[in-house]
Amino acid sequence: MPHGEKIQHIKQWWEQDFSAFASCNFTDECFKKMVVQSRIMFRFGAIDLIQWARDKEIPMVVMSAGISEVIHASFNLLGSVEHA
């Protein structure tokens, strides 16, 4: 498949996936509940690193292609973050 055609399929998939997700009208409370009820886990040592950085007042930036609301809810469970 030519690269340009592949990109068009990826774009179409993304737009359809995003539209389906957006139509669910999830709230912050929904995401919090999802995280609490899930088996989501931080990698080994991540919680210690987050705590250490917070104690030293070192800012931490999370780069992810994941759903930001899930990431925020996960960190909020730790009681350790402020987010923009």
N, C-alpha and C positions, 0 to 999 in steps of 0.2 A: 504494500500500500504506500503510495507516495506520501511524503511528509506533510504536505499541505492538506491532503485528504484526511490524514490521521488527526491533524490539529482541528479540523472542522468537526470530526466525530467527538473528540474530547470536549470541545466547546459546547456542542449540542448536549452531551451527557451532563456536563457541569450545570448548564442552564436548567435542564429538566430536573436534575437532582436538587438544585437549590430551590426551584419553584415548589417542588413537592415538600421539602423541608419547611420552607417559609409558610406554606399553607396550613401547617400544623398549629401555628400560633402558640408555640411553647412560651411559657413565662419563666422568669428567673427561678420561681419556686419549683416549676417542673424540672428544670435542670438540677436544682439542688436535690430534689427527691430522686432523680435518676442516679446521681452520683452516690448518694447515701445508700441506695438499694443495689448498686452495682458492685462489681468486684474490682473496680479500678484501683490500681496500685501505682505508686511511684517506684522508680527503679531503686535498687539497693543503694543506700547512702544518700539518696536525694533529700530526704527529710532532714537528715543531719546537716547537709550542705545548706539547705534553705534556712534552717535555724541559725547556723553559724553566720551566714551572710546577714541575717536580720540582726543578730547580736552585735555584729561589727558595723552595722549601718551601711552595708555594701549593697547597692541596688542590684537587682537581678532582673534580667529580661528573658522572657520565654519566647522563643521563636517556634511556631508550630503551624502546621497546615490543618490542625484539628479545629474543632468547634470551640470558639473562644469562651462561650458560656459554660461549657463543660470544664474547661481548664480553670476558669475563674471559680466555679463552684468547688472544684477539687482543692484548689489552694485555700479557699475560704474555710473549708472543713478543717484545715490545719490552723486556722485563725492567725495566719501569718502574712497576709498580703494586702496591699493596696493595689488597685489596678486602674488603668486608664481606659 
